[in-house]
Amino acid sequence: MRSIAKALAPHGELIVAVPPVLSEADLRVHATNRDHRSNLSVRAWAELFESEGWAYRFISHRCAKPLDFSSFRASTIAPADFDFVEESVEAAYRFAPITAIYRLRLVG
């Protein structure tokens, strides 16, 4: 995080998107996806960013329809079915997002 801070333009922002790990079960599911390297929960990411001197805004990436990533059929989901909602980290635990997104800015 410190290397990124050095590379960021003054007053620049950083967008970080991570798998929405909200429970031990989520952690096991994401561990099977070789592209998902995170073992941190949504809360743990927020705590990490704050401890490293970043302020964040949390954004949930949601879909209005159920997603089935195991299906080989053509998707009936359209771009209009997706939404990005700025909310609290705790809100993600009430309604799980597809992706947990943090909009970061260095404090001070």
C-alpha positions in Angstrom: 0.0 0.0 0.0 2.9 2.4 0.7 4.4 1.8 -2.8 1.0 2.5 -4.3 0.8 5.7 -2.3 4.1 6.9 -3.7 3.0 6.2 -7.2 -0.4 7.9 -6.9 -0.7 11.5 -8.1 -1.4 14.1 -5.5 -5.0 14.0 -4.5 -5.4 10.9 -6.6 -7.7 8.0 -5.9 -7.3 4.3 -6.0 -10.0 1.8 -6.9 -9.6 -1.7 -5.4 -12.0 -4.5 -6.3 -12.0 -7.7 -4.2 -14.1 -10.8 -3.9 -16.8 -10.3 -1.3 -15.6 -12.6 1.5 -18.2 -12.3 4.2 -17.9 -15.7 6.0 -15.8 -18.8 6.3 -18.0 -20.4 3.7 -17.2 -17.6 1.2 -13.5 -18.0 2.0 -13.7 -21.7 1.0 -15.6 -20.9 -2.2 -13.2 -18.2 -3.3 -10.2 -20.4 -2.4 -11.2 -22.7 -5.3 -11.0 -19.8 -7.8 -7.4 -19.4 -8.9 -8.0 -15.8 -9.9 -9.2 -14.8 -6.3 -6.1 -14.4 -4.2 -7.7 -12.6 -1.3 -8.1 -14.3 2.1 -9.4 -11.1 3.7 -13.0 -10.4 4.6 -14.7 -7.3 3.5 -14.3 -5.9 7.0 -10.6 -6.9 7.1 -9.9 -5.0 3.9 -11.5 -1.9 5.3 -9.4 -2.2 8.5 -6.3 -2.7 6.5 -6.9 0.4 4.3 -7.6 2.5 7.4 -4.5 1.2 9.3 -2.3 2.1 6.3 -3.7 5.7 6.2 -6.3 5.5 3.6 -9.9 6.8 3.8 -12.4 4.7 1.8 -15.8 4.8 0.3 -17.3 1.3 0.0 -19.3 0.4 -3.2 -21.2 -2.8 -3.7 -21.5 -4.2 -7.2 -24.9 -5.9 -7.4 -27.1 -7.7 -9.9 -30.9 -7.6 -9.9 -31.0 -11.2 -11.2 -29.4 -14.3 -9.8 -26.1 -15.2 -11.4 -25.1 -18.7 -12.4 -21.4 -18.8 -13.2 -21.6 -22.6 -13.7 -24.0 -22.5 -16.6 -22.8 -22.9 -20.2 -25.9 -21.4 -21.5 -26.1 -17.8 -22.9 -26.8 -15.4 -20.2 -30.1 -13.5 -20.1 -28.6 -10.8 -17.9 -28.2 -7.4 -19.5 -26.0 -4.5 -18.4 -29.0 -2.7 -17.0 -29.4 -5.5 -14.5 -26.1 -4.4 -12.7 -25.8 -1.6 -10.2 -23.1 0.0 -8.1 -24.3 1.1 -4.7 -22.3 3.2 -2.3 -23.0 2.0 1.2 -21.4 0.9 4.5 -19.2 -2.2 4.7 -21.8 -3.6 7.2 -24.5 -3.4 4.5 -22.5 -5.9 2.5 -23.1 -8.4 5.2 -26.9 -7.9 5.0 -27.0 -8.2 1.2 -23.9 -9.8 -0.4 -22.5 -8.0 -3.4 -20.9 -9.6 -6.5 -17.8 -7.5 -6.0 -16.6 -5.4 -3.0 -15.1 -2.1 -4.3 -13.2 0.4 -2.3 -12.6 3.9 -3.5 -9.5 5.0 -1.6 -7.9 8.4 -0.9 -4.8 9.0 1.2 -5.6 10.8 4.5 -3.6 14.0 5.1 
